Amino acid sequence: MWLRMSVIFLALAVQASFPAKTSQSLRQRYGQPISETFLVRPGIVVTATYGKSGNTCQLVISPKEPNGLIKSIPDSDTIDYKLLKRIENELVSVPERGKYKMGTFIDLMCPPPNDCWGTQEDWKNVVIYTNSGKTGARYDVIKWTRDECGPSACRSSSPLVQ
């Protein structure tokens, strides 16, 4: 009986020694993150998602919403298009994108608020989808076309955006 109690106490003590209070303690316990969020400008964040190799597979640029949602419908914050383009270029320069293939306007019916309009740019190495709001971009998805990153269509492959 004392042996059982000792084992239980030891297990509880070990669990308590790994609090999730810092990014370092989380990394020690669980390893490298599969995604991280960075503040790139006041009120604007980028969430990076990584592939198995550790290379970036997707970047989502969005306003830092108080509730953590990218799309707080119907009137989510927006990012000025010129500022968004500057941030895109900081994160993935034009030479890194590869050859430009095609640009597309997207105007899909997405219930409930019909908020799936925007543009998509197809490059050799990335696909960039920009979701448009009333006064600017709601969010931007930059997705690499490498095999480890999954399907190349931004909207169909991003759990953050669907």
Z-matrix of the N, CA and C atoms (Angstrom, degrees):
N
C 1 1.451
C 2 1.528 1 110.87
N 3 1.354 2 116.89 1 -44.65
C 4 1.458 3 119.65 2 178.36
C 5 1.522 4 111.37 3 -63.98
N 6 1.324 5 114.91 4 -33.84
C 7 1.455 6 119.17 5 178.61
C 8 1.531 7 110.10 6 -64.45
N 9 1.325 8 116.68 7 -44.03
C 10 1.462 9 120.40 8 177.47
C 11 1.520 10 111.46 9 -61.00
N 12 1.297 11 117.47 10 -45.93
C 13 1.464 12 122.14 11 179.61
C 14 1.521 13 110.26 12 -61.68
N 15 1.323 14 117.40 13 -39.21
C 16 1.468 15 121.38 14 179.78
C 17 1.531 16 111.03 15 -65.25
N 18 1.334 17 115.45 16 -41.91
C 19 1.456 18 120.11 17 179.42
C 20 1.532 19 110.07 18 -64.84
N 21 1.317 20 117.78 19 -43.45
C 22 1.461 21 121.64 20 178.94
C 23 1.520 22 110.27 21 -63.28
N 24 1.328 23 117.03 22 -45.04
C 25 1.460 24 121.01 23 179.06
C 26 1.532 25 110.59 24 -61.83
N 27 1.315 26 117.14 25 -42.41
C 28 1.462 27 121.67 26 179.41
C 29 1.532 28 110.41 27 -63.43
N 30 1.325 29 116.87 28 -42.65
C 31 1.468 30 120.03 29 178.97
C 32 1.524 31 110.77 30 -62.74
N 33 1.317 32 117.74 31 -42.09
C 34 1.460 33 121.09 32 178.08
C 35 1.526 34 111.44 33 -65.41
N 36 1.308 35 117.15 34 -38.84
C 37 1.466 36 121.25 35 179.82
C 38 1.529 37 110.55 36 -65.55
N 39 1.336 38 116.68 37 -41.03
C 40 1.463 39 120.32 38 179.68
C 41 1.529 40 109.72 39 -66.69
N 42 1.338 41 117.06 40 -42.25
C 43 1.459 42 120.05 41 177.95
C 44 1.522 43 111.04 42 -60.72
N 45 1.311 44 117.69 43 -41.50
C 46 1.460 45 121.60 44 -178.59
C 47 1.521 46 112.20 45 -69.91
N 48 1.333 47 117.42 46 -19.28
C 49 1.459 48 119.54 47 -178.38
C 50 1.530 49 112.75 48 -81.15
N 51 1.328 50 118.63 49 -1.34
C 52 1.457 51 122.52 50 178.76
C 53 1.528 52 110.61 51 -120.81
N 54 1.310 53 118.30 52 63.28
C 55 1.458 54 117.99 53 179.30
C 56 1.526 55 110.52 54 -70.19
N 57 1.319 56 116.36 55 149.88
C 58 1.466 57 121.83 56 -179.42
C 59 1.519 58 109.95 57 -91.93
N 60 1.315 59 116.76 58 45.54
C 61 1.458 60 120.85 59 -176.34
C 62 1.514 61 113.53 60 -87.31
N 63 1.322 62 117.92 61 -20.73
C 64 1.458 63 120.40 62 -178.47
C 65 1.521 64 109.80 63 -134.25
N 66 1.324 65 115.74 64 160.15
C 67 1.464 66 119.34 65 177.00
C 68 1.531 67 109.98 66 -64.15
N 69 1.317 68 116.87 67 -33.72
C 70 1.464 69 120.75 68 179.77
C 71 1.528 70 111.30 69 -65.06
N 72 1.337 71 117.40 70 -42.30
C 73 1.464 72 119.29 71 179.53
C 74 1.524 73 111.21 72 -66.72
N 75 1.328 74 117.03 73 -35.59
C 76 1.463 75 119.52 74 176.36
C 77 1.528 76 110.81 75 -66.51
N 78 1.332 77 117.16 76 -42.45
C 79 1.468 78 120.53 77 178.34
C 80 1.526 79 111.33 78 -63.64
N 81 1.332 80 116.95 79 -39.48
C 82 1.458 81 120.16 80 178.93
C 83 1.525 82 111.06 81 -61.74
N 84 1.305 83 115.83 82 -38.74
C 85 1.454 84 119.52 83 -176.33
C 86 1.522 85 113.17 84 -82.84
N 87 1.359 86 117.43 85 -40.70
C 88 1.454 87 120.42 86 -170.57
C 89 1.528 88 114.63 87 -114.37
N 90 1.320 89 118.25 88 -7.75
C 91 1.459 90 120.51 89 -178.97
C 92 1.522 91 111.20 90 93.07
N 93 1.315 92 115.22 91 -167.51
C 94 1.459 93 121.27 92 -178.10
C 95 1.524 94 110.55 93 -66.73
N 96 1.317 95 117.15 94 143.28
C 97 1.469 96 120.13 95 178.94
C 98 1.529 97 111.67 96 -70.33
N 99 1.335 98 115.37 97 153.43
C 100 1.463 99 119.64 98 174.25
C 101 1.520 100 110.31 99 -92.55
N 102 1.342 101 116.98 100 -12.49
C 103 1.462 102 121.18 101 172.95
C 104 1.519 103 109.45 102 -154.38
N 105 1.330 104 114.61 103 156.80
C 106 1.462 105 121.60 104 178.42
C 107 1.516 106 107.74 105 -147.75
N 108 1.332 107 116.60 106 153.62
C 109 1.454 108 121.88 107 177.77
C 110 1.525 109 109.11 108 -119.03
N 111 1.329 110 115.59 109 133.33
C 112 1.459 111 122.74 110 -177.51
C 113 1.522 112 109.55 111 -123.43
N 114 1.315 113 116.53 112 143.70
C 115 1.462 114 122.24 113 174.19
C 116 1.525 115 107.04 114 -86.63
N 117 1.355 116 117.17 115 110.20
C 118 1.470 117 120.94 116 -176.29
C 119 1.523 118 112.90 117 -95.24
N 120 1.309 119 116.63 118 -23.72
C 121 1.459 120 124.22 119 174.55
C 122 1.524 121 105.65 120 -151.43
N 123 1.313 122 118.13 121 160.31
C 124 1.462 123 118.05 122 175.16
C 125 1.533 124 109.87 123 -56.06
N 126 1.313 125 116.37 124 122.79
C 127 1.459 126 121.53 125 178.81
C 128 1.517 127 115.64 126 80.96
N 129 1.353 128 118.48 127 3.33
C 130 1.470 129 121.55 128 179.86
C 131 1.524 130 108.98 129 -129.48
N 132 1.337 131 115.51 130 129.95
C 133 1.463 132 120.69 131 -179.64
C 134 1.517 133 110.12 132 -120.10
N 135 1.322 134 115.37 133 158.51
C 136 1.462 135 121.55 134 169.83
C 137 1.528 136 106.57 135 -127.05
N 138 1.326 137 115.18 136 130.24
C 139 1.457 138 121.09 137 176.58
C 140 1.517 139 107.57 138 -106.20
N 141 1.325 140 115.48 139 120.84
C 142 1.463 141 122.04 140 -179.98
C 143 1.522 142 108.65 141 -100.72
N 144 1.330 143 115.89 142 132.42
C 145 1.456 144 122.27 143 175.15
C 146 1.523 145 107.21 144 -115.46
N 147 1.331 146 116.28 145 135.68
C 148 1.458 147 121.52 146 -172.74
C 149 1.518 148 111.70 147 -110.21
N 150 1.333 149 115.10 148 151.97
C 151 1.456 150 121.69 149 173.99
C 152 1.519 151 110.00 150 -86.31
N 153 1.322 152 116.00 151 -179.74
C 154 1.471 153 121.40 152 -178.60
C 155 1.525 154 112.41 153 -60.15
N 156 1.326 155 116.86 154 -30.70
C 157 1.465 156 120.98 155 -179.06
C 158 1.528 157 112.55 156 -77.61
N 159 1.354 158 116.24 157 -11.70
C 160 1.452 159 120.30 158 -175.94
C 161 1.518 160 112.97 159 96.24
N 162 1.334 161 117.12 160 -8.96
C 163 1.462 162 120.88 161 177.17
C 164 1.522 163 109.85 162 -73.39
N 165 1.332 164 115.72 163 148.79
C 166 1.454 165 120.76 164 178.44
C 167 1.524 166 109.30 165 -67.49
N 168 1.339 167 115.56 166 132.18
C 169 1.469 168 121.02 167 176.13
C 170 1.514 169 111.55 168 -107.12
N 171 1.327 170 117.32 169 -31.52
C 172 1.457 171 119.35 170 -176.76
C 173 1.521 172 110.19 171 -151.02
N 174 1.319 173 115.12 172 141.70
C 175 1.459 174 122.81 173 172.84
C 176 1.520 175 107.78 174 -123.71
N 177 1.316 176 117.22 175 130.37
C 178 1.464 177 121.55 176 175.65
C 179 1.525 178 106.64 177 -117.23
N 180 1.328 179 116.23 178 116.24
C 181 1.459 180 122.58 179 178.76
C 182 1.520 181 107.10 180 -99.57
N 183 1.327 182 116.77 181 126.43
C 184 1.463 183 118.95 182 -176.74
C 185 1.525 184 110.46 183 -154.03
N 186 1.336 185 115.85 184 161.62
C 187 1.460 186 118.62 185 171.55
C 188 1.534 187 108.74 186 -63.43
N 189 1.308 188 116.08 187 147.42
C 190 1.467 189 120.00 188 176.86
C 191 1.519 190 107.16 189 -80.32
N 192 1.310 191 114.91 190 96.70
C 193 1.459 192 120.93 191 -177.65
C 194 1.523 193 109.72 192 -77.30
N 195 1.316 194 118.31 193 140.39
C 196 1.454 195 120.47 194 -179.85
C 197 1.525 196 113.42 195 -61.26
N 198 1.338 197 117.28 196 -29.60
C 199 1.456 198 119.66 197 -178.86
C 200 1.524 199 112.41 198 -95.44
N 201 1.313 200 118.04 199 2.39
C 202 1.451 201 121.50 200 176.26
C 203 1.522 202 114.89 201 84.51
N 204 1.320 203 118.34 202 -4.49
C 205 1.454 204 120.50 203 -179.52
C 206 1.521 205 110.41 204 -87.33
N 207 1.318 206 116.26 205 141.52
C 208 1.459 207 119.81 206 177.49
C 209 1.514 208 109.89 207 -70.22
N 210 1.306 209 117.07 208 -42.70
C 211 1.455 210 121.46 209 -177.12
C 212 1.521 211 108.90 210 -116.28
N 213 1.332 212 117.97 211 96.78
C 214 1.454 213 118.31 212 171.98
C 215 1.501 214 106.95 213 -94.37
N 216 1.269 215 113.54 214 93.68
C 217 1.446 216 122.55 215 -171.67
C 218 1.513 217 109.67 216 -74.67
N 219 1.299 218 121.16 217 146.93
C 220 1.455 219 126.40 218 5.32
C 221 1.522 220 113.89 219 -93.57
N 222 1.312 221 119.54 220 -16.41
C 223 1.464 222 120.45 221 -172.24
C 224 1.522 223 112.39 222 -116.57
N 225 1.329 224 117.32 223 61.97
C 226 1.454 225 119.54 224 179.34
C 227 1.523 226 110.02 225 -70.60
N 228 1.328 227 115.25 226 157.55
C 229 1.456 228 119.86 227 177.03
C 230 1.522 229 109.52 228 -61.86
N 231 1.330 230 115.49 229 157.70
C 232 1.460 231 120.25 230 178.92
C 233 1.525 232 109.51 231 -127.72
N 234 1.322 233 114.74 232 166.83
C 235 1.463 234 122.89 233 178.07
C 236 1.528 235 106.69 234 -116.63
N 237 1.314 236 116.62 235 133.61
C 238 1.457 237 121.45 236 176.07
C 239 1.530 238 109.40 237 -56.38
N 240 1.334 239 116.78 238 135.41
C 241 1.471 240 120.87 239 -175.47
C 242 1.528 241 112.90 240 -60.45
N 243 1.330 242 118.27 241 -39.05
C 244 1.473 243 120.34 242 179.56
C 245 1.526 244 111.08 243 -64.89
N 246 1.341 245 115.88 244 -42.41
C 247 1.462 246 119.89 245 177.56
C 248 1.529 247 110.48 246 -64.49
N 249 1.316 248 116.67 247 -41.52
C 250 1.467 249 120.69 248 179.12
C 251 1.526 250 110.67 249 -59.99
N 252 1.332 251 117.76 250 -43.09
C 253 1.472 252 121.17 251 179.13
C 254 1.528 253 111.03 252 -63.01
N 255 1.346 254 116.89 253 -38.32
C 256 1.472 255 119.49 254 177.12
C 257 1.527 256 110.66 255 -63.47
N 258 1.326 257 116.89 256 -42.44
C 259 1.470 258 120.69 257 179.35
C 260 1.535 259 110.19 258 -65.81
N 261 1.337 260 117.21 259 -43.90
C 262 1.475 261 121.03 260 176.18
C 263 1.526 262 110.29 261 -53.90
N 264 1.343 263 116.61 262 -47.68
C 265 1.464 264 120.98 263 -177.98
C 266 1.518 265 112.69 264 -66.02
N 267 1.339 266 117.70 265 -32.41
C 268 1.469 267 120.79 266 174.72
C 269 1.524 268 110.52 267 -65.97
N 270 1.316 269 116.03 268 -41.91
C 271 1.460 270 120.83 269 -174.80
C 272 1.525 271 112.43 270 -77.48
N 273 1.330 272 116.84 271 -42.79
C 274 1.468 273 121.80 272 -179.21
C 275 1.522 274 107.20 273 -141.04
N 276 1.327 275 116.16 274 102.79
C 277 1.461 276 119.92 275 -178.43
C 278 1.529 277 110.38 276 -67.12
N 279 1.319 278 116.10 277 159.93
C 280 1.462 279 121.08 278 -179.19
C 281 1.533 280 110.98 279 -56.86
N 282 1.340 281 120.63 280 -45.35
C 283 1.473 282 118.96 281 178.12
C 284 1.538 283 113.15 282 -60.37
N 285 1.340 284 117.30 283 -34.22
C 286 1.464 285 120.15 284 178.58
C 287 1.534 286 111.88 285 -68.05
N 288 1.320 287 117.19 286 -26.98
C 289 1.469 288 121.40 287 -178.26
C 290 1.522 289 111.95 288 -71.57
N 291 1.319 290 116.31 289 -24.23
C 292 1.458 291 119.94 290 -176.40
C 293 1.515 292 110.70 291 86.77
N 294 1.313 293 115.95 292 -165.38
C 295 1.459 294 121.64 293 -176.96
C 296 1.526 295 110.73 294 -69.74
N 297 1.339 296 115.03 295 135.18
C 298 1.468 297 120.79 296 176.25
C 299 1.517 298 108.83 297 -72.41
N 300 1.342 299 116.67 298 129.63
C 301 1.459 300 120.87 299 -178.99
C 302 1.526 301 112.16 300 -101.57
N 303 1.356 302 116.33 301 -54.50
C 304 1.455 303 118.36 302 -172.23
C 305 1.524 304 110.25 303 -166.33
N 306 1.326 305 115.79 304 149.31
C 307 1.457 306 122.25 305 172.71
C 308 1.517 307 109.36 306 -115.22
N 309 1.333 308 116.22 307 146.45
C 310 1.458 309 120.77 308 -176.16
C 311 1.517 310 110.03 309 -137.80
N 312 1.324 311 117.30 310 138.77
C 313 1.460 312 121.59 311 168.69
C 314 1.517 313 107.09 312 -88.15
N 315 1.313 314 116.56 313 137.06
C 316 1.461 315 120.94 314 -179.29
C 317 1.524 316 108.43 315 -118.31
N 318 1.318 317 115.40 316 126.63
C 319 1.464 318 121.27 317 178.85
C 320 1.523 319 107.33 318 -139.35
N 321 1.319 320 115.79 319 80.79
C 322 1.459 321 121.77 320 -176.89
C 323 1.512 322 110.76 321 -103.30
N 324 1.308 323 116.39 322 153.89
C 325 1.462 324 122.13 323 174.38
C 326 1.523 325 107.93 324 -89.61
N 327 1.322 326 118.10 325 110.15
C 328 1.460 327 122.73 326 -179.94
C 329 1.515 328 109.41 327 -123.15
N 330 1.311 329 117.33 328 99.89
C 331 1.461 330 119.33 329 179.98
C 332 1.516 331 110.49 330 -64.11
N 333 1.299 332 121.73 331 155.75
C 334 1.444 333 123.71 332 2.18
C 335 1.522 334 113.89 333 -85.18
N 336 1.330 335 122.85 334 -33.16
C 337 1.460 336 119.10 335 -171.05
C 338 1.519 337 115.25 336 -94.91
N 339 1.335 338 119.28 337 8.25
C 340 1.460 339 121.88 338 -179.20
C 341 1.531 340 111.11 339 53.92
N 342 1.331 341 115.69 340 62.77
C 343 1.467 342 120.99 341 -173.90
C 344 1.524 343 113.22 342 -117.77
N 345 1.297 344 118.24 343 32.83
C 346 1.467 345 120.77 344 -176.18
C 347 1.515 346 113.64 345 -106.41
N 348 1.297 347 117.86 346 31.30
C 349 1.451 348 118.75 347 178.33
C 350 1.522 349 109.62 348 -95.26
N 351 1.313 350 114.89 349 151.03
C 352 1.451 351 119.83 350 -179.73
C 353 1.513 352 110.87 351 167.10
N 354 1.333 353 115.01 352 -155.58
C 355 1.458 354 120.95 353 179.40
C 356 1.515 355 109.62 354 -133.48
N 357 1.302 356 115.42 355 156.64
C 358 1.459 357 121.08 356 175.09
C 359 1.514 358 108.27 357 -135.20
N 360 1.330 359 115.87 358 133.64
C 361 1.464 360 122.56 359 175.67
C 362 1.514 361 107.94 360 -114.21
N 363 1.328 362 116.38 361 125.31
C 364 1.459 363 121.42 362 176.61
C 365 1.525 364 108.77 363 -101.23
N 366 1.325 365 115.45 364 121.73
C 367 1.457 366 123.12 365 176.63
C 368 1.528 367 107.54 366 -117.40
N 369 1.317 368 117.45 367 171.30
C 370 1.462 369 119.89 368 179.71
C 371 1.528 370 111.09 369 -61.67
N 372 1.328 371 118.01 370 -42.98
C 373 1.461 372 121.24 371 -173.35
C 374 1.523 373 115.19 372 -102.83
N 375 1.323 374 117.47 373 -17.32
C 376 1.466 375 120.86 374 -177.96
C 377 1.522 376 111.18 375 -142.82
N 378 1.324 377 114.88 376 160.19
C 379 1.456 378 122.96 377 169.54
C 380 1.520 379 105.41 378 -122.20
N 381 1.334 380 116.93 379 131.71
C 382 1.468 381 121.18 380 -178.33
C 383 1.522 382 108.49 381 -118.16
N 384 1.321 383 116.07 382 118.99
C 385 1.468 384 121.67 383 177.01
C 386 1.524 385 108.07 384 -110.78
N 387 1.317 386 117.34 385 129.37
C 388 1.456 387 122.94 386 176.95
C 389 1.520 388 108.40 387 -116.31
N 390 1.338 389 116.90 388 119.83
C 391 1.465 390 121.62 389 177.34
C 392 1.516 391 107.65 390 -89.41
N 393 1.333 392 116.33 391 125.34
C 394 1.460 393 121.68 392 -174.54
C 395 1.517 394 112.43 393 -93.43
N 396 1.332 395 115.34 394 139.00
C 397 1.456 396 122.51 395 173.48
C 398 1.517 397 109.35 396 -110.85
N 399 1.317 398 116.43 397 -169.48
C 400 1.470 399 120.72 398 -177.58
C 401 1.524 400 112.39 399 -68.67
N 402 1.346 401 117.25 400 -36.34
C 403 1.460 402 120.18 401 -174.16
C 404 1.531 403 113.64 402 -120.64
N 405 1.327 404 117.84 403 4.20
C 406 1.458 405 121.63 404 -178.38
C 407 1.516 406 109.26 405 172.06
N 408 1.311 407 116.00 406 -162.82
C 409 1.463 408 121.13 407 -179.70
C 410 1.526 409 109.95 408 -86.37
N 411 1.322 410 116.83 409 135.26
C 412 1.467 411 120.76 410 174.54
C 413 1.519 412 110.34 411 -75.00
N 414 1.328 413 115.45 412 -44.59
C 415 1.457 414 120.57 413 177.71
C 416 1.519 415 108.40 414 -162.73
N 417 1.325 416 114.77 415 168.46
C 418 1.455 417 122.94 416 -177.02
C 419 1.520 418 106.83 417 -136.00
N 420 1.322 419 117.93 418 134.81
C 421 1.462 420 121.56 419 177.18
C 422 1.518 421 107.64 420 -119.37
N 423 1.331 422 115.88 421 124.11
C 424 1.463 423 121.55 422 175.11
C 425 1.519 424 105.58 423 -112.15
N 426 1.312 425 116.92 424 117.03
C 427 1.465 426 120.77 425 -176.65
C 428 1.520 427 109.95 426 -123.15
N 429 1.335 428 115.07 427 129.24
C 430 1.459 429 120.59 428 178.44
C 431 1.514 430 109.71 429 -75.79
N 432 1.336 431 116.01 430 151.36
C 433 1.462 432 121.61 431 -176.98
C 434 1.531 433 112.29 432 -96.03
N 435 1.328 434 118.39 433 8.61
C 436 1.466 435 121.04 434 177.88
C 437 1.533 436 110.25 435 -62.21
N 438 1.334 437 116.25 436 151.49
C 439 1.464 438 121.10 437 -179.87
C 440 1.519 439 113.08 438 -54.78
N 441 1.339 440 117.70 439 -41.53
C 442 1.463 441 120.18 440 -176.97
C 443 1.523 442 112.68 441 -66.29
N 444 1.329 443 117.39 442 -12.72
C 445 1.461 444 121.16 443 -177.25
C 446 1.522 445 113.18 444 -93.87
N 447 1.309 446 118.43 445 -0.21
C 448 1.453 447 121.00 446 176.93
C 449 1.507 448 112.86 447 82.49
N 450 1.348 449 116.97 448 -164.55
C 451 1.466 450 121.13 449 -177.53
C 452 1.520 451 111.51 450 -56.63
N 453 1.325 452 115.87 451 148.07
C 454 1.468 453 119.85 452 -174.11
C 455 1.517 454 114.12 453 -83.73
N 456 1.319 455 119.61 454 -14.48
C 457 1.462 456 120.11 455 179.79
C 458 1.523 457 109.28 456 -74.75
N 459 1.328 458 116.59 457 116.44
C 460 1.465 459 121.07 458 -175.12
C 461 1.519 460 112.91 459 -56.04
N 462 1.307 461 117.50 460 -50.61
C 463 1.455 462 119.51 461 -171.88
C 464 1.517 463 112.33 462 -67.25
N 465 1.328 464 118.73 463 -37.85
C 466 1.450 465 119.23 464 -175.53
C 467 1.507 466 112.91 465 -79.00
N 468 1.323 467 119.11 466 -15.63
C 469 1.447 468 120.02 467 -174.44
C 470 1.520 469 114.19 468 -109.74
N 471 1.294 470 118.93 469 -2.75
C 472 1.449 471 120.66 470 -175.71
C 473 1.527 472 112.04 471 -102.13
N 474 1.340 473 117.30 472 113.33
C 475 1.459 474 118.76 473 177.80
C 476 1.531 475 111.67 474 -67.73
N 477 1.325 476 117.23 475 -21.05
C 478 1.452 477 120.27 476 179.86
C 479 1.515 478 112.32 477 -74.56
N 480 1.315 479 116.57 478 -25.37
C 481 1.442 480 120.97 479 -169.54
C 482 1.528 481 112.14 480 -102.79
N 483 1.288 482 118.95 481 -27.16
C 484 1.469 483 120.66 482 -174.38
C 485 1.491 484 112.60 483 -64.12
